[in-house]
Amino acid sequence: MEKISILTGAGVSAESGLGTYRDNGGLWDNYDPMEVASIDGWRRNPGLVLDFYNMQRANLEKASPNSAHIDIANLEKEYQVTVITQNVDNLHERAGSSNVIHLHGEVTKVRPEDSCCDADCFSEAKVQDIGYGSVKLGDRAADGVQLRPHIVFFGESVPKLSDAARAVMAADIVLIVGTSLQVYPAASLYQYARAGVPVYIIDPADLRVSDPRLIHIRATATAGMKEFMQMIGR
């Protein structure tokens, strides 16, 4: 069975009503990412960070997977699929994708603030799934440590990057959906594709990178997935 590695970003969830980050009108127009999504911001004002991700969970609860998520999940009928996402939502899983690598964490999960870090070699043993619930200051794990979002903050390492790179190196097809390839190190992952492996990118805008390997499908995620399926004969 051929292998497809699919790199997804905020654009794949935008049509489900979840805001992007860097586009005009995106979340970073209204929130300073260094205050609500960085490790320094967490240390300065953990209550503000908790409130931000409580809002994210509340928005996610109202959202549903769109046809792009569903088309990606349906590829598993004929391919061995690995979804590598920058998104912290659970829409890929809710659409039916069974093998999802979350590079930047998962908003529906929390962990003690002293775990899943360099000190414990990024063990996820203490990660808890809280669904769409909220977390506040004083909410602690069983060992008494404050709970924090299970998110890779700015200023923290990306522990699953090597897993993602291996998946891209093993792929027979690479597909990029909903990301403008501006967020590093995730933006460089497609470059791990083996020579001769086709690399498709679905993006309605002009590409911000110049790479002759990229086969540009100029469309939104939902429309672009339909076009991609036709291009590969599905």
Disulfide bonds with the S-S distance in Angstrom:
none
